[in-house]
Amino acid sequence: MPIRRVVLDVLKPIRGSSIVDLAEKLDNLPGVEGVNISVTDMDVETMGLSIVVEGTDVNFKQVQEVLEGEGCAIHSIDEVASGKSLVEGRRPNDMR
């Protein structure tokens, strides 16, 4: 089954490409239809990012190669969605 969405917690050096450039590089990968990058924290040398990549067939290895090529480190894979369509699930904190 193709990967439709992957959400990553990433550490990126402050020096180097901007998050705009990083988003463009990820968006240019085959099978990617959209990218969302949010800064979650920042210090003198690094910034924490939440990166969401969506598409029809996201190749995780290519995403990983782009990030590593920019000096980024993937801290965790926080979500993966696959199949014919995206399923919006409830997170444990959203349960009532």
C-alpha positions in Angstrom: 0.0 0.0 0.0 1.3 3.5 -0.8 2.1 5.9 2.0 -0.3 8.8 1.8 0.9 10.9 4.8 4.0 10.8 7.1 4.4 13.1 10.1 8.0 13.6 11.3 9.7 15.2 14.3 12.9 16.6 12.9 15.9 18.5 14.2 17.4 21.0 11.7 20.5 23.1 12.0 19.8 26.9 12.0 22.5 27.4 9.4 21.9 26.1 5.9 18.6 26.1 3.9 15.5 27.8 5.1 12.3 25.8 5.9 10.9 27.3 2.7 13.7 25.7 0.7 13.3 22.5 2.6 9.6 22.4 1.9 10.2 23.0 -1.9 12.7 20.2 -2.0 10.3 17.8 -0.4 7.4 19.0 -2.5 9.4 18.2 -5.7 9.7 14.5 -4.8 7.6 12.2 -7.0 4.3 11.2 -5.4 4.3 14.2 -3.0 1.3 16.6 -3.3 1.9 18.8 -0.2 4.3 19.6 2.6 3.7 21.5 5.9 6.6 22.5 8.1 6.0 24.0 11.5 8.8 25.2 13.9 8.2 23.6 17.3 11.2 25.0 19.1 14.4 26.8 18.5 17.8 27.3 20.2 21.1 28.9 19.2 22.2 26.2 16.8 19.1 24.1 15.9 15.3 24.2 15.4 12.8 21.5 16.0 10.3 21.0 13.2 7.1 19.1 12.7 7.0 18.0 9.0 3.9 16.6 7.3 4.3 15.2 3.9 1.2 14.1 2.0 0.7 12.6 -1.5 -0.5 9.7 -3.5 2.7 7.6 -3.0 5.2 9.1 -0.6 8.6 7.4 -0.8 9.9 7.6 2.8 13.5 6.8 1.7 13.5 9.8 -0.6 12.1 12.0 2.1 14.8 10.7 4.5 17.5 11.4 1.9 16.4 15.0 1.4 16.3 15.6 5.1 19.7 14.0 5.8 21.2 15.9 2.8 20.1 19.1 4.5 21.8 18.1 7.8 18.5 17.2 9.5 18.0 14.4 12.0 14.7 12.5 12.2 13.8 12.2 15.9 10.6 10.2 15.4 8.0 9.1 12.9 4.8 10.4 14.6 2.2 9.3 12.1 2.0 7.2 8.9 -1.2 6.9 6.8 -1.5 4.5 3.9 -4.2 3.0 1.8 -6.5 4.4 -0.9 -7.6 7.4 1.2 -6.6 9.2 4.3 -8.4 8.3 7.6 -8.6 11.0 10.2 -8.3 9.2 13.5 -8.8 10.4 17.0 -5.8 10.7 19.2 -5.9 9.4 22.7 -6.1 12.9 24.2 -9.1 13.6 22.0 -11.1 10.7 23.4 -14.1 11.6 25.7 
